Amino acid sequence: MRGLCDQLSELSNYLFSNAGALIDYASSYRRGERVSTAHVESSVNQVINQRMCKKRQLRWTRDGAQGLLQVRTALVNGDLERYTGVPLSTTKAA
């Protein structure tokens, strides 16, 4: 029982700490907004599977895919300039 209490306390702390980032899916659904990311996840999985396939000459390595993911995440989050020192206005986002 103590383990359950610890887990519930940890969940509660997480939810309160991240309340600003949590999405109210019920409200979004009532407004007619899309609440599923399955279509995006499916597209991403298809691209990754195609690029990681051993039959392709220009396939990604695991390290290369991880590096690309980190750069893309930094670009989307607006942190790329901080890591590269190159102003974002001189780069083109894909």
Disulfide bonds with the S-S distance in Angstrom:
none
